[in-house]
Amino acid sequence: MGNSGRGTIIKTLFFIAAMIVLVLSQAGAEDKKTIKEATVITAQTLTTDSKAKTALFEGSVVAKKGDMTLFADKMLVYYTEEKSSSNIKKIDADGNVKVVKGEKVITSASATYLTEPQEKIIFTGTPRASEGENVVTGSRMTYFLKDDHSLVENSKVILVNKKQD
């Protein structure tokens, strides 16, 4: 192949690369609020039921979405199918449930994660929330993810005041 043939191939490759960069830069300029974060779930076993649209994860289950991680012995995920994608609408977590989000840690015997009408997690079975040495307990806790606030029924709060030198 002569130099003019190589030059044409190089120009074509350069043009394709420039188009890819242009497309990627436009995709990155989209409104960040419309881009959904992926939820990644790992476990020892997975059993799916296409008719019921459920997925049962068992054994050392970890579900991670953004800066929040949910741990449990077992999770039953309910999902909907829209065109070519699946969306989680509910997760029932049982056994040694723990949610970690930054400095906040919430533990309970079971929890239910709901996406509609508001994204929230409802903790039952001796729920306990801590941030540093401060602790909140109750009979039922509802954590609203979008607003980062909680509703605790039959609450007991322990606040630790650190001594100032």
VOBA-1610 file (N, C-alpha, C; in pm, whole numbers, padded with zeros to 5 digits, always signed):
BEGIN
Met+00085-00117+00000Met+00000+00000+00000Met+00089+00123+00000Gly+00059+00220-00086Gly+00138+00341-00097Gly+00111+00437+00016Asn+00189+00546+00019Asn+00173+00647+00123Asn+00036+00715+00117Ser-00018+00733-00003Ser-00148+00799-00014Ser-00259+00710+00043Gly-00247+00577+00029Gly-00344+00483+00087Gly-00339+00486+00239Arg-00217+00491+00294Arg-00201+00498+00441Arg-00256+00630+00494Gly-00230+00737+00420Gly-00279+00869+00461Gly-00430+00872+00466Thr-00496+00809+00367Thr-00642+00803+00365Thr-00695+00724+00484Ile-00632+00611+00515Ile-00673+00528+00630Ile-00656+00605+00759Ile-00543+00673+00774Ile-00517+00750+00896Ile-00620+00862+00911Lys-00651+00932+00801Lys-00751+01039+00805Lys-00887+00983+00843Thr-00923+00868+00788Thr-01052+00804+00820Thr-01058+00765+00967Leu-00951+00704+01018Leu-00946+00666+01161Leu-00955+00788+01250Phe-00883+00896+01211Phe-00887+01020+01288Phe-01029+01075+01290Phe-01098+01074+01176Phe-01236+01124+01168Phe-01328+01042+01258Ile-01315+00909+01255Ile-01398+00821+01339Ile-01373+00850+01486Ala-01244+00863+01523Ala-01210+00893+01663Ala-01269+01027+01706Ala-01262+01128+01618Ala-01319+01260+01650Ala-01470+01251+01669Met-01537+01173+01586Met-01682+01155+01600Met-01718+01087+01732Ile-01638+00986+01770Ile-01662+00916+01897Ile-01647+01014+02014Val-01541+01095+02012Val-01519+01195+02117Val-01636+01293+02122Leu-01684+01338+02007Leu-01796+01431+02001Leu-01921+01369+02062Val-01953+01247+02025Val-02071+01178+02077Val-02060+01159+02228Leu-01941+01116+02276Leu-01922+01095+02419Leu-01931+01226+02497Ser-01879+01333+02442Ser-01885+01461+02513Ser-02029+01511+02520Gln-02110+01487+02417Gln-02251+01526+02422Gln-02326+01440+02521Ala-02294+01312+02529Ala-02360+01224+02625Ala-02326+01266+02766Gly-02203+01311+02790Gly-02163+01356+02922Gly-02227+01488+02961Ala-02272+01564+02862Ala-02334+01693+02889Ala-02481+01683+02926Glu-02538+01562+02919Glu-02678+01543+02955Glu-02700+01579+03100Asp-02823+01609+03135Asp-02857+01640+03273Asp-02824+01521+03362Lys-02738+01543+03460Lys-02691+01435+03548Lys-02805+01373+03628Lys-02913+01448+03653Lys-03024+01397+03733Lys-03101+01287+03660Thr-03096+01285+03528Thr-03171+01187+03453Thr-03095+01054+03441Ile-02967+01054+03475Ile-02888+00933+03466Ile-02905+00854+03596Lys-02954+00732+03586Lys-02976+00649+03704Lys-02849+00577+03743Glu-02831+00564+03876Glu-02717+00489+03925Glu-02752+00340+03918Ala-02653+00261+03887Ala-02674+00117+03882Ala-02674+00060+04023Thr-02755-00043+04044Thr-02753-00118+04169Thr-02681-00249+04139Val-02577-00278+04216Val-02499-00401+04197Val-02523-00490+04318Ile-02570-00614+04293Ile-02599-00709+04400Ile-02513-00833+04382Thr-02445-00874+04490Thr-02366-00997+04487Thr-02416-01089+04597Ala-02403-01220+04575Ala-02446-01320+04673Ala-02385-01455+04638Gln-02400-01551+04730Gln-02350-01685+04703Gln-02437-01757+04601Thr-02570-01736+04610Thr-02660-01798+04513Thr-02766-01698+04466Leu-02816-01723+04346Leu-02922-01642+04287Leu-03023-01735+04222Thr-03152-01714+04257Thr-03262-01790+04196Thr-03359-01688+04138Thr-03388-01700+04008Thr-03478-01605+03944Thr-03610-01670+03907Asp-03715-01589+03902Asp-03847-01633+03860Asp-03899-01528+03762Ser-03890-01557+03632Ser-03929-01461+03528Ser-04077-01428+03532Lys-04161-01526+03564Lys-04305-01500+03568Lys-04341-01407+03683Ala-04283-01431+03801Ala-04311-01347+03918Ala-04228-01218+03917Lys-04130-01211+03826Lys-04037-01099+03817Lys-03968-01074+03951Thr-03907-01183+04002Thr-03832-01174+04127Thr-03696-01239+04109Ala-03604-01196+04196Ala-03472-01256+04202Ala-03439-01274+04350Leu-03408-01398+04391Leu-03377-01428+04530Leu-03227-01446+04544Phe-03165-01358+04621Phe-03022-01364+04649Phe-03004-01420+04790Glu-02917-01521+04805Glu-02896-01581+04937Glu-02747-01598+04965Gly-02711-01580+05093Gly-02574-01600+05137Gly-02484-01481+05115Ser-02449-01413+05222Ser-02358-01299+05218Ser-02396-01199+05108Val-02520-01152+05113Val-02572-01064+05009Val-02526-00920+05034Val-02481-00856+04927Val-02439-00716+04933Val-02500-00644+04813Ala-02578-00538+04841Ala-02637-00456+04735Ala-02578-00316+04748Lys-02519-00266+04640Lys-02452-00135+04644Lys-02513-00045+04538Lys-02549+00075+04582Lys-02600+00177+04491Lys-02541+00310+04536Gly-02458+00368+04454Gly-02395+00495+04489Gly-02310+00481+04614Asp-02334+00568+04712Asp-02257+00564+04836Asp-02326+00483+04946Met-02431+00409+04911Met-02504+00327+05009Met-02484+00179+04981Thr-02460+00102+05089Thr-02444-00042+05076Thr-02540-00111+05173Leu-02612-00212+05124Leu-02708-00289+05203Leu-02659-00432+05211Phe-02644-00483+05334Phe-02600-00620+05359Phe-02716-00700+05419Ala-02725-00829+05389Ala-02825-00917+05449Ala-02790-01062+05421Asp-02857-01153+05493Asp-02840-01296+05466Asp-02915-01336+05340Lys-03030-01265+05318Lys-03116-01300+05205Lys-03187-01175+05156Met-03201-01161+05023Met-03276-01050+04965Met-03364-01101+04852Leu-03489-01063+04856Leu-03582-01093+04748Leu-03608-00962+04674Val-03567-00957+04548Val-03578-00836+04467Val-03697-00850+04372Tyr-03785-00751+04374Tyr-03899-00745+04283Tyr-03865-00641+04177Tyr-03885-00675+04051Tyr-03850-00582+03946Tyr-03958-00574+03840Thr-03952-00468+03761Thr-04042-00451+03647Thr-03956-00452+03523Glu-04016-00492+03412Glu-03943-00490+03285Glu-04007-00388+03194Glu-03925-00293+03150Glu-03971-00191+03057Glu-03879-00193+02937Lys-03933-00228+02823Lys-03857-00240+02699Lys-03736-00330+02719Ser-03616-00274+02710Ser-03497-00360+02718Ser-03427-00350+02852Ser-03489-00285+02954Ser-03423-00274+03083Ser-03514-00321+03195Ser-03453-00353+03308Ser-03527-00394+03428Ser-03504-00289+03536Asn-03606-00264+03614Asn-03598-00168+03722Asn-03641-00233+03852Ile-03565-00210+03958Ile-03601-00262+04089Ile-03713-00176+04146Lys-03819-00241+04194Lys-03926-00165+04257Lys-03934-00190+04407Lys-03879-00306+04452Lys-03886-00339+04594Lys-03780-00443+04626Ile-03723-00434+04748Ile-03631-00537+04797Ile-03672-00571+04940Asp-03694-00699+04967Asp-03716-00747+05103Asp-03587-00812+05149Ala-03527-00758+05254Ala-03401-00810+05307Ala-03426-00870+05444Asp-03369-00989+05468Asp-03387-01058+05596Asp-03254-01111+05648Gly-03241-01107+05781Gly-03125-01165+05847Gly-03003-01077+05846Asn-02963-01029+05964Asn-02842-00948+05980Asn-02836-00831+05881Val-02946-00758+05873Val-02954-00646+05780Val-02869-00530+05833Lys-02791-00471+05742Lys-02709-00355+05777Lys-02701-00264+05655Val-02725-00136+05677Val-02711-00036+05572Val-02602+00061+05617Val-02509+00086+05527Val-02401+00181+05554Val-02408+00291+05448Lys-02414+00414+05496Lys-02413+00530+05407Lys-02329+00637+05475Gly-02208+00651+05428Gly-02116+00745+05492Gly-02087+00701+05634Glu-02108+00791+05730Glu-02085+00762+05872Glu-02205+00693+05937Lys-02318+00689+05865Lys-02440+00631+05921Lys-02444+00480+05902Val-02483+00409+06009Val-02499+00264+06003Val-02633+00230+06067Ile-02717+00155+05994Ile-02846+00111+06047Ile-02848-00041+06040Thr-02884-00104+06153Thr-02895-00250+06157Thr-03036-00288+06202Ser-03079-00408+06160Ser-03209-00460+06199Ser-03218-00607+06159Ala-03327-00671+06200Ala-03350-00810+06161Ala-03399-00819+06017Ser-03479-00719+05974Ser-03529-00718+05837Ser-03552-00575+05790Ala-03561-00559+05658Ala-03585-00427+05600Ala-03652-00443+05465Thr-03727-00340+05427Thr-03791-00336+05296Thr-03752-00205+05229Tyr-03693-00217+05109Tyr-03655-00102+05029Tyr-03763-00082+04924Leu-03817+00041+04917Leu-03922+00074+04821Leu-03878+00193+04737Thr-03911+00191+04608Thr-03875+00302+04521Thr-03989+00399+04500Glu-04112+00354+04516Glu-04230+00437+04492Glu-04319+00438+04616Pro-04390+00542+04648Pro-04388+00672+04582Pro-04265+00754+04619Gln-04196+00715+04726Gln-04074+00781+04770Gln-03970+00674+04795Glu-03845+00699+04756Glu-03740+00601+04780Glu-03710+00598+04930Lys-03735+00481+04993Lys-03717+00469+05137Lys-03685+00325+05175Ile-03633+00309+05297Ile-03609+00177+05354Ile-03680+00173+05488Ile-03760+00068+05510Ile-03832+00050+05636Ile-03763-00064+05712Phe-03712-00034+05831Phe-03641-00132+05914Phe-03730-00180+06026Thr-03736-00311+06046Thr-03812-00371+06156Thr-03726-00478+06222Gly-03767-00521+06341Gly-03689-00623+06412Gly-03570-00560+06482Thr-03597-00480+06584Thr-03497-00414+06666Thr-03402-00326+06583Pro-03455-00229+06511Pro-03367-00142+06433Pro-03283-00051+06524Arg-03161-00025+06478Arg-03065+00058+06554Arg-02985+00139+06453Ala-02984+00270+06473Ala-02907+00358+06385Ala-02798+00425+06466Ser-02680+00436+06406Ser-02570+00503+06476Ser-02494+00591+06378Glu-02441+00698+06434Glu-02351+00787+06361Glu-02248+00829+06464Gly-02128+00774+06449Gly-02027+00793+06553Gly-02074+00721+06680Glu-02073+00792+06792Glu-02117+00731+06919Glu-02264+00755+06947Asn-02332+00836+06866Asn-02474+00864+06884Asn-02557+00749+06829Val-02661+00711+06908Val-02741+00593+06873Val-02891+00625+06885Val-02969+00573+06789Val-03115+00582+06794Val-03169+00442+06776Thr-03263+00403+06864Thr-03331+00274+06851Thr-03481+00299+06848Gly-03556+00198+06809Gly-03701+00208+06805Gly-03762+00076+06762Ser-03894+00074+06749Ser-03961-00049+06707Ser-03966-00058+06554Arg-03960+00059+06488Arg-03964+00065+06341Arg-03899+00196+06297Met-03812+00187+06196Met-03746+00306+06142Met-03773+00314+05993Thr-03804+00433+05948Thr-03819+00457+05805Thr-03716+00562+05766Tyr-03628+00525+05673Tyr-03522+00615+05626Tyr-03556+00658+05484Phe-03577+00790+05465Phe-03609+00847+05336Phe-03478+00888+05269Leu-03441+00818+05162Leu-03310+00837+05102Leu-03292+00972+05034Lys-03389+01017+04958Lys-03374+01141+04883Lys-03353+01260+04977Asp-03432+01266+05084Asp-03425+01379+05177Asp-03326+01356+05290Asp-03272+01234+05302Asp-03177+01198+05407Asp-03233+01230+05546His-03356+01181+05571His-03414+01196+05705His-03486+01068+05745Ser-03514+01056+05875Ser-03572+00932+05927Ser-03695+00961+06012Leu-03780+00859+06022Leu-03894+00859+06111Leu-03879+00735+06198Val-03873+00754+06331Val-03850+00642+06422Val-03968+00632+06517Glu-04028+00512+06523Glu-04141+00487+06613Glu-04088+00429+06742Asn-04147+00473+06858Asn-04105+00429+06991Asn-03955+00446+07010Ser-03908+00566+06985Ser-03764+00592+06981Ser-03699+00611+07117Lys-03572+00578+07119Lys-03482+00605+07231Lys-03355+00658+07168Val-03310+00774+07216Val-03195+00841+07156Val-03086+00855+07261Ile-02964+00819+07223Ile-02847+00835+07310Ile-02749+00926+07237Leu-02731+01048+07290Leu-02638+01143+07231Leu-02516+01154+07319Val-02399+01141+07261Val-02275+01147+07336Val-02211+01283+07312Asn-02197+01359+07419Asn-02129+01489+07411Asn-01983+01467+07443Lys-01899+01502+07350Lys-01756+01487+07372Lys-01706+01604+07454Lys-01616+01575+07547Lys-01556+01680+07629Lys-01463+01764+07545Gln-01470+01892+07567Gln-01381+01985+07496Gln-01266+02020+07588Asp-01145+02018+07537Asp-01029+02053+07620Asp-01009+02201+07627
//
